[in-house]
């Protein structure tokens, strides 16, 4: 037990330190890289050009966690684990696609094709949503889930600290939810999760307002893929793992992803009402409208910090209830998501978009 705890703590602190070192190096040597003035004007809330390669540290920590695990547990070949191979390959694709987008502003159809491929790799390597128990339907839902999360977190990455904080609490929900369902264990999944959680914490050191760097597409695409994977493994499939009703895991997932889901749903509704494409960037997110309502940038981060924390705690409570086979009351947790969505959506109506 103590050995497992020390391993988990070691990977967590290792992720934090490696992330902070990576971000310091990026700040010192790459200030001219990852800066896209188009994003600064159209999408980024900050008018100041800053390096957008902070998310590179996520992938660096992910790769080094695989190396560290292989060294420490040398008798376990992680690349014999089909699901891990799927995560590793799709993670590399997502990172490289995001890196290319930061550098060359790739075409949306190419990004979509890579996201679809990542979803298909998940399915092919045995990671898919098991809700309908019909393979092709569940496979299609998994691919759609990967596309939605990768784009949702990319869209949410528009103000200091918001996406990193949202991701932090979702991954914590996956980590502790996995322990509830599968018991406390220092396996490849736990240590990979802890290491990347450490990377997110290290990144937030430089991304919370006033930020020194942005996540960039390299970071948002990789971390979106990573979150999508563990969302399937530990949230979507909690019901199939405990042999309870599938709709319960749907609610657990929705609650855990409340900050991202509420923002994305609000933006999509408002843009469709205006006859605009939901995929085109702009300063019309719930974060922006909170500023239009009078909140300061740091106060907007506090709002999402509280929403993320509450979403994390409620999702754990629901997973615990599922473990005890207390299923029916979980439906009332939908009210939480509805209340958050209504609050954020009403702000977009009461306080329309302004020029910053």
Secondary structure, DSSP 8 states (H G I E B T S, - for coil): -HHHHHHHHHHHHHHHHHHHHHHHHHHHH-TTSS--HHHHHHT-S-SS-----TTHHHHHHHHHHHHHHHHHTTTS-GGG-HHHHHHHHHHHHHHHHHHHHHHH---HHHHHHHHHHHHHHHHHTT----SSS-HHHHHHHHHHHHHHHHHHHHHHTTSTTHHHHHHHHHHHHHHHHHHHHH-S--SHHHHHHHHHHHHHHHHHHHHSSS-S---HHHHHHHHHHHHHHHHIIIIITHHHHHT--HHHHHHHHHHHTHHHHHHHHHHHHHHHHTT--TTS--S-SHHHHHHHTT--HHHHHHHHHHHHHHHHHHHHHHHHHHHTT--GGGGGGHHHHHHHHHHHHHHHHHS-----
